[in-house]
Amino acid sequence: MMRGVVFALIGAVCWGFSGTCAQLLMNQYGAPSDWITCVRMLLSAVFFLGVAIVKDWRALAALFRDVRSVIGIAVFAVFGIVLCQMSYLNVIHYTSAGVGTTLEQLGLVLIMLWTCLRKHRLPNVREVLGLVLALFGLVLIATQGDISRLAVSQEGLFWGMMSAVALALYTLMPVKVLAKWGSMLVTGFAMLFGGVALTPVVQPWNVPMELSAGAFGAFAAIVLVGTCAAYMLYLQGVNDCGPVKAGLLCAAEPVSAMVLAVVWLRDPVSAWDIAGCICILLMIVMVTELKPKAVPAPVAADVAGVEAPAYVQDPPVFAGRASVLGYYKSRPATMDDFKRVQTLLDEAHETYAQLGIDEGKYKKYPSARRLTHSIKNGTTHVVENALGQLIAVYAVSFAPDKNYARGIHGAWLTDTAAEPQKYAELHWVAVDRPARRRGVGSFILDRAAHIARDGGRASIRADIYPENEPMRWLLEKRGYKFCGTLMVKDTFGREKPRSAYELVFRA
């Protein structure tokens, strides 16, 4: 825990140091903000993509086959990364590293307001107080205590507001692709796309830059310390102490930027600047959830003899830069998960009954023996939330399903008899009750497709009870096509109709 706090804190300080270096590079060495943005993004892309390739090079190739994700990353690159970088550097240029970094944090208020709008609710007391503090801090910095005039230039105020909007877009836009492909890959490609898009506009080779030793050192610090090292340290901090606590530690970024600007660059700072920054720092604490909200665990867990864990009510909408990490994680199940997985599958059967699905009076599927075999051969996967709590289970099989070979009243999208087999199969999707309607189902479908693609399959199939309307809606929402009806026979000889779906991956 302490190591995580230290790493997250150092990462935030590194981001603040990056802002101070950018101010030095622009004000003393005359480097244009667009040149810094363009070159920094290209060099950072090399780092992030390099790490992503070392970790999982197959994901790199798989991403290019997902056209929708590529388009999403490209849009995020322009309206998230580029806008965020450009506005941040410009507000520093027209104000200072400390004030500029502080104004950027006003984006938290925009994220909070968007969250309230999306959830159709009013802000709570903490959020209202955070909004008041943010506005009060902004007024103090902009007027220096004299509301009859602006002490900050109009350009500085404009870019400060733009940086806040950009931070909100940077945080909210890439949620789906981050959950699907991971932060390293998405950040790397977004940096690459943004840098490539800026290159013909900026033409960095035509910018009259004289990189003296000092200028080169400042720029190297921005890339190596303020981007690469900061990101890696912060990732480790989030892993060790959790996203919420690490998000709060991001408050060190504007503080470190202001302290460094005063001590190193001899920037003047007034009591009004300090007071305004304190208000905005308090706003960060107000609008960032300090403690996850717990809801009662399901009774079924207690009945099964499994300790009922506490669940967070919702994924954190914003917890500082930790929002880029994704909230749910998937991993292959182990035998230590056996009882918990059984409980989740039992809950799924109870849900079937509530939906009016008659599964008969026989033993429910899968059997303990079948589940054990599936866990041991790596077919079964579990989903954990940010607290490490096991909240869902699913299985992705690469073995031929004899039920699919019996024929279908309709037509599959791929050839069932093809050699080698073209499809994988999704089975046993079960989400714990308190975790439902939290995006877990969509996460499972995305991860299952990712596993199938990595396994060299062209599609993934699923069959569901015709009465299972929630799953039908989710499958169709995620691009699965209805193929017809098939009769599934289990080991007890029971036959039940299933609605067959298939998702073909784009080449």
C-alpha positions in Angstrom: 0.0 0.0 0.0 2.7 2.5 1.0 4.7 1.7 -2.2 1.6 2.4 -4.2 1.1 5.8 -2.5 4.7 6.7 -3.1 4.6 5.7 -6.8 1.3 7.4 -7.5 2.6 10.6 -5.7 5.9 10.6 -7.7 3.9 10.0 -10.9 1.8 13.1 -10.2 4.8 15.1 -9.4 6.4 14.0 -12.6 3.4 15.4 -14.5 3.7 18.7 -12.7 7.4 18.7 -13.5 6.5 18.2 -17.2 4.4 21.3 -17.1 7.2 23.3 -15.7 9.6 22.0 -18.3 7.1 23.0 -21.0 6.9 26.5 -19.6 10.7 26.8 -19.7 10.8 25.4 -23.2 8.2 27.9 -24.6 9.1 31.0 -22.6 12.9 30.8 -22.6 13.7 28.8 -25.7 10.8 29.9 -27.9 9.5 26.5 -28.7 5.9 26.6 -30.2 3.3 24.7 -28.3 2.2 22.8 -31.5 5.8 21.7 -32.2 6.2 20.4 -28.6 2.8 18.6 -28.9 3.5 17.0 -32.3 7.0 15.7 -31.5 6.1 14.7 -28.0 3.2 12.6 -29.2 5.2 10.8 -31.8 8.1 9.9 -29.4 5.6 8.9 -26.7 3.8 6.7 -29.2 7.0 4.7 -29.8 7.3 4.1 -26.0 3.7 3.1 -25.4 3.4 0.9 -28.5 6.7 -0.7 -27.7 5.6 -1.7 -24.2 2.3 -2.9 -25.7 4.0 -5.1 -28.3 6.3 -6.6 -25.6 3.3 -7.4 -23.4 1.1 -8.8 -26.1 2.0 -8.4 -29.8 -1.1 -10.3 -30.9 -3.4 -7.6 -29.6 -1.7 -5.1 -31.9 -2.7 -7.1 -35.0 -6.2 -7.8 -33.6 -6.9 -4.2 -33.0 -6.4 -3.3 -36.7 -9.1 -5.9 -37.5 -11.5 -4.0 -35.3 -12.4 -1.1 -37.5 -14.9 0.5 -35.0 -12.2 0.6 -32.3 -9.7 2.1 -34.7 -12.1 4.8 -35.7 -12.9 5.4 -32.0 -9.2 5.7 -31.1 -8.6 8.1 -34.1 -11.4 10.4 -32.9 -10.1 10.2 -29.3 -6.6 11.1 -30.7 -7.9 14.4 -32.2 -10.5 15.5 -29.7 -8.9 13.9 -26.6 -5.2 13.7 -26.8 -4.3 16.5 -29.3 -6.8 19.0 -27.8 -5.8 18.2 -24.3 -2.0 18.6 -25.1 -2.4 21.8 -27.1 -4.8 23.5 -24.7 -2.6 22.5 -21.7 0.6 23.9 -23.2 -1.1 27.1 -24.3 -2.6 27.8 -20.9 0.8 27.3 -19.4 2.3 29.7 -22.0 -0.2 32.5 -21.2 -0.3 32.0 -17.5 2.2 29.7 -15.7 2.7 26.0 -15.0 1.1 26.1 -11.6 -2.0 28.2 -12.6 -2.4 26.4 -15.9 -2.3 22.9 -14.4 -4.8 24.1 -11.7 -7.2 25.5 -14.3 -7.1 22.2 -16.2 -8.4 20.4 -13.1 -11.7 22.3 -13.5 -12.5 19.5 -16.0 -13.4 17.4 -13.0 -16.5 19.7 -12.6 -17.5 19.1 -16.2 -17.2 15.4 -15.7 -19.2 15.5 -12.6 -22.0 17.5 -14.3 -22.0 15.2 -17.3 -22.3 12.2 -14.9 -25.3 13.8 -13.2 -26.9 14.5 -16.5 -26.3 11.0 -17.8 -27.7 9.4 -14.6 -30.7 11.9 -14.5 -29.9 13.0 -11.0 -29.1 16.2 -9.2 -25.6 16.8 -7.8 -25.2 15.7 -4.2 -23.9 17.9 -1.4 -20.3 17.1 -1.9 -20.6 17.7 -5.6 -22.4 21.1 -5.1 -19.7 22.1 -2.6 -17.0 21.1 -5.1 -18.7 23.1 -7.9 -18.8 26.2 -5.6 -15.2 25.8 -4.6 -14.1 25.4 -8.3 -15.9 28.6 -9.3 -14.7 30.5 -6.3 -11.1 29.4 -7.0 -11.4 30.3 -10.7 -12.6 33.8 -9.7 -9.8 34.3 -7.3 -7.1 33.4 -9.8 -8.7 35.3 -12.7 -9.4 38.6 -10.8 -6.7 38.5 -8.1 -9.4 39.6 -5.6 -10.6 42.6 -7.7 -13.8 41.5 -9.5 -13.9 44.7 -11.5 -11.0 43.5 -13.8 -9.4 40.4 -15.2 -5.8 39.8 -13.9 -5.3 36.8 -16.2 -5.1 37.5 -19.9 -8.1 36.7 -22.0 -6.0 34.2 -23.9 -4.9 32.5 -20.7 -8.5 32.3 -19.4 -9.7 30.9 -22.8 -7.1 28.2 -22.9 -7.7 27.4 -19.3 -11.3 26.7 -20.0 -10.4 24.8 -23.1 -8.0 22.6 -21.2 -10.8 21.8 -18.7 -13.1 20.8 -21.5 -10.2 18.8 -23.1 -9.6 17.0 -19.8 -13.2 16.0 -19.6 -13.2 14.7 -23.2 -9.9 13.0 -22.6 -11.4 11.1 -19.7 -14.9 10.3 -21.0 -14.3 9.6 -24.7 -12.2 6.4 -24.7 -14.0 4.4 -22.0 -15.2 1.6 -24.3 -12.0 1.1 -26.2 -9.9 1.3 -23.1 -11.9 -1.5 -21.5 -11.6 -3.6 -24.6 -8.0 -3.1 -25.6 -6.2 -1.7 -22.5 -4.6 1.6 -21.7 -1.1 1.0 -23.2 -2.4 0.0 -26.7 -5.1 2.7 -26.8 -2.8 5.5 -25.6 0.0 4.4 -27.9 -2.2 4.4 -31.0 -3.9 7.6 -30.0 -0.5 9.3 -29.6 0.5 7.9 -33.0 -2.6 9.0 -34.8 -2.5 12.4 -33.2 1.1 13.0 -33.9 0.7 11.8 -37.5 -2.4 14.1 -38.0 -0.4 17.1 -36.6 2.7 16.5 -38.6 1.6 17.9 -42.0 0.0 20.9 -40.2 2.9 21.7 -37.9 5.7 20.5 -40.2 8.1 20.3 -37.3 11.1 20.0 -39.6 10.4 23.6 -40.8 10.1 25.1 -37.4 13.2 27.2 -36.6 14.2 25.5 -33.4 17.7 25.7 -32.0 17.9 22.8 -29.6 20.6 24.0 -27.2 21.7 21.7 -24.4 19.1 23.3 -22.0 16.3 23.1 -24.6 17.1 19.5 -25.4 17.2 18.6 -21.7 13.8 20.3 -21.0 12.2 18.5 -24.0 13.8 15.1 -23.0 12.4 15.6 -19.5 8.9 16.2 -20.9 9.0 13.0 -22.9 10.9 10.7 -20.6 10.0 12.0 -17.1 6.7 13.8 -17.7 5.2 11.2 -20.0 6.8 7.8 -19.9 8.1 7.6 -16.3 5.0 9.4 -14.9 2.7 7.0 -16.6 4.5 3.9 -15.6 4.9 5.1 -12.0 1.3 6.0 -11.8 0.2 2.7 -13.2 2.1 0.9 -10.5 0.7 3.1 -7.9 -2.9 2.4 -9.0 -2.1 -1.4 -9.0 -0.8 -1.1 -5.4 -3.1 1.3 -3.7 -6.2 1.4 -5.9 -7.6 3.9 -8.4 -9.6 6.0 -5.9 -6.7 6.8 -3.6 -4.3 7.2 -6.5 -6.8 9.6 -8.2 -6.8 11.8 -5.1 -3.0 11.8 -5.1 -3.2 13.5 -8.5 -3.8 16.7 -6.6 0.0 16.8 -6.2 0.3 17.6 -9.9 -0.8 21.3 -9.8 0.9 21.8 -6.4 4.2 20.4 -7.7 3.9 22.5 -10.9 3.3 25.7 -8.9 6.1 25.0 -6.4 8.6 24.2 -9.2 7.6 27.2 -11.2 8.2 29.5 -8.2 11.4 27.8 -7.0 13.0 26.9 -10.3 11.7 29.5 -12.8 11.2 32.3 -10.3 7.6 32.8 -11.4 5.8 35.4 -9.2 2.8 33.9 -7.3 0.3 35.9 -5.3 -1.7 35.1 -2.3 -4.8 35.1 -4.5 -3.2 32.4 -6.8 -2.4 30.2 -3.7 -6.0 30.7 -2.3 -7.5 29.9 -5.7 -5.4 26.8 -6.1 -6.3 25.6 -2.6 -10.0 26.0 -3.5 -9.6 23.9 -6.7 -7.6 21.2 -4.8 -10.4 21.0 -2.3 -12.8 20.7 -5.2 -10.8 17.6 -6.4 -11.4 16.0 -3.0 -15.1 16.9 -3.0 -15.9 15.5 -6.5 -13.7 12.4 -6.3 -15.4 9.5 -4.4 -13.4 8.9 -1.2 -14.9 5.5 -0.4 -16.7 3.0 -2.6 -20.4 2.6 -1.8 -21.2 -0.8 -0.6 -24.4 -2.7 -1.2 -25.5 -6.0 0.4 -24.1 -9.1 -1.1 -26.7 -11.6 -2.5 -28.2 -14.1 -0.1 -27.2 -16.9 -2.4 -23.6 -16.4 -1.6 -24.3 -17.0 2.1 -26.4 -20.1 1.4 -23.6 -21.6 -0.6 -21.2 -21.1 2.3 -19.1 -18.5 0.5 -18.3 -15.3 2.2 -20.4 -12.6 0.7 -18.1 -9.7 -0.4 -19.1 -6.0 -0.5 -19.6 -4.6 -3.9 -19.2 -1.1 -5.2 -22.4 0.3 -6.5 -20.9 1.7 -9.7 -17.5 1.9 -11.4 -15.9 5.2 -10.4 -16.8 7.8 -13.1 -13.6 9.7 -12.5 -10.8 8.9 -10.1 -8.1 11.1 -11.5 -6.0 9.7 -14.3 -6.8 6.2 -13.0 -9.9 6.4 -15.2 -7.8 5.3 -18.2 -7.0 2.0 -16.6 -10.4 0.3 -17.0 -12.5 -0.8 -14.1 -13.1 -4.5 -14.8 -10.5 -7.2 -15.4 -10.8 -10.7 -16.8 -8.6 -13.7 -16.1 -8.8 -17.5 -16.4 -10.5 -19.1 -13.5 -8.6 -21.3 -11.0 -9.8 -24.1 -8.7 -9.8 -21.5 -5.9 -12.7 -19.8 -7.7 -14.7 -23.0 -7.9 -17.3 -22.3 -5.2 -17.7 -18.7 -6.2 -18.2 -19.7 -9.8 -20.8 -22.3 -8.8 -22.7 -19.7 -6.8 -22.8 -17.3 -9.8 -24.0 -20.1 -12.0 -26.7 -21.0 -9.5 -27.8 -17.4 -9.4 -28.1 -17.5 -13.2 -30.5 -20.5 -13.0 -32.5 -18.6 -10.4 -32.7 -15.7 -12.8 -33.9 -18.0 -15.6 -36.8 -19.1 -13.3 -37.7 -15.4 -12.7 -37.8 -14.9 -16.5 -40.2 -17.8 -16.8 -37.7 -20.2 -18.3 -38.4 -23.8 -17.5 -35.2 -25.7 -17.2 -36.9 -28.9 -15.9 -36.5 -30.7 -12.6 -33.2 -32.3 -13.4 -29.7 -31.3 -12.2 -28.7 -27.9 -13.6 -25.9 -27.6 -16.2 -22.9 -27.5 -16.0 -22.2 -30.3 -13.6 -19.4 -29.9 -11.0 -17.3 -32.4 -13.0 -17.8 -30.4 -16.2 -17.0 -27.1 -14.5 -13.9 -28.6 -13.0 -12.7 -29.8 -16.4 -13.5 -26.4 -17.9 -11.5 -24.6 -15.3 -8.5 -26.9 -15.6 -8.3 -26.6 -19.4 -8.6 -22.8 -19.3 -12.0 -22.4 -20.9 -13.7 -20.7 -17.9 -12.9 -17.1 -17.2 -13.9 -14.8 -14.3 -14.3 -11.0 -14.1 -13.1 -9.0 -11.1 -13.8 -5.4 -10.3 -11.2 -2.8 -9.2 -11.4 -4.1 -5.6 -10.4 -7.6 -6.8 -13.9 -9.0 -6.1 -15.1 -11.8 -8.4 -18.4 -10.6 -9.9 -19.0 -12.6 -13.1 -18.1 -15.8 -15.0 -18.1 -16.9 -18.6 -16.6 -19.6 -20.8 -15.0 -19.4 -24.3 -14.6 -22.8 -25.9 -12.6 -23.7 -29.0 -13.7 -27.3 -29.1 -16.5 -28.3 -31.6 -20.0 -28.2 -30.1 -21.9 -31.3 -31.2 -25.2 -29.4 -30.7 -24.1 -27.0 -33.5 -23.4 -29.9 -35.8 -27.0 -31.2 -35.5 -28.3 -28.5 -37.7 -30.2 -25.3 -37.2 -33.5 -23.9 -38.4 -31.8 -21.0 -40.1 -28.2 -20.5 -41.1 -24.9 -19.8 -39.3 -22.8 -17.0 -40.6 -19.7 -19.3 -40.9 -19.4 -22.9 -42.0 -19.8 -25.3 -39.1 -18.1 -28.1 -41.0 -15.1 -26.1 -42.1 -11.6 -27.3 -41.2 -10.0 -25.9 -39.3 -12.9 -24.8 -37.1 -13.7 -21.1 -37.8 -15.7 -20.3 -34.7 -15.4 -20.2 -30.9 -18.3 -20.5 -28.5 -19.5 -18.4 -25.6 -21.1 -20.2 -22.7 -22.1 -19.8 -19.1 -22.3 -16.0 -18.9 -23.4 -15.2 -15.3 -23.1 -11.9 -13.5 -23.7 -11.4 -9.8 -26.9 -9.5 -9.0 -25.4 -6.4 -7.4 -23.0 -6.0 -10.3 -25.7 -6.2 -13.0 -26.5 -3.1 -15.1 -23.0 -1.9 -14.6 -21.5 -2.7 -18.0 -20.2 -6.1 -17.0 -22.1 -7.9 -19.7 -20.7 -5.7 -22.4 -17.2 -6.2 -21.0 -17.6 -10.0 -21.1 -18.8 -9.9 -24.7 -15.8 -7.8 -25.7 -13.3 -9.9 -23.8 -14.8 -13.1 -25.2 -14.4 -11.7 -28.7 -10.9 -10.7 -27.9 -10.1 -14.2 -26.7 -11.6 -15.8 -29.8 -9.7 -13.5 -32.2 -6.4 -14.2 -30.4 -7.2 -17.9 -30.8 -7.3 -17.5 -34.6 -11.1 -17.8 -34.9 -13.2 -15.8 -37.4 -16.3 -15.6 -35.3 -17.8 -16.4 -32.0 -21.2 -18.1 -31.4 -23.7 -18.1 -28.6 -27.0 -19.8 -27.9 -29.6 -18.6 -25.4 -33.0 -19.4 -24.2 -35.6 -17.7 -26.4 -37.2 -16.1 -23.3 -33.9 -14.6 -22.2 -34.7 -11.1 -23.4 -31.9 -9.3 -21.5 -29.2 -11.4 -23.0 -30.9 -11.2 -26.5 -30.8 -7.4 -26.2 -27.2 -7.3 -25.1 -26.0 -9.7 -27.9 -27.8 -7.7 -30.6 -26.5 -4.4 -29.1 -22.9 -5.7 -29.3 -23.3 -6.7 -33.0 -24.3 -10.4 -32.8 -26.7 -11.5 -35.6 -29.6 -13.8 -35.0 -29.1 -17.0 -37.1 -32.1 -19.1 -36.2 -33.2 -21.8 -33.7 -31.4 -25.0 -32.8 -32.3 -27.8 -30.4 -29.7 -28.4 -27.7 -29.5 -31.8 -26.1 -27.6 -32.2 -22.7 -26.1 -35.2 -21.1 -29.5 -36.1 -19.6 -31.1 -36.3 -23.0 -33.2 -33.2 -22.5 -33.8 -31.1 -25.6 -34.5 -27.4 -25.4 -34.8 -24.8 -28.1 -32.1 -22.1 -28.2 -31.8 -18.9 -30.1 -28.6 -19.0 -32.0 -26.4 -15.9 -32.5 -23.0 -15.3 -34.1 -20.6 -12.4 -34.4 -18.2 -12.4 -37.3 -15.0 -10.4 -36.8 -14.1 -7.8 -39.3 -11.1 -8.7 -41.4 
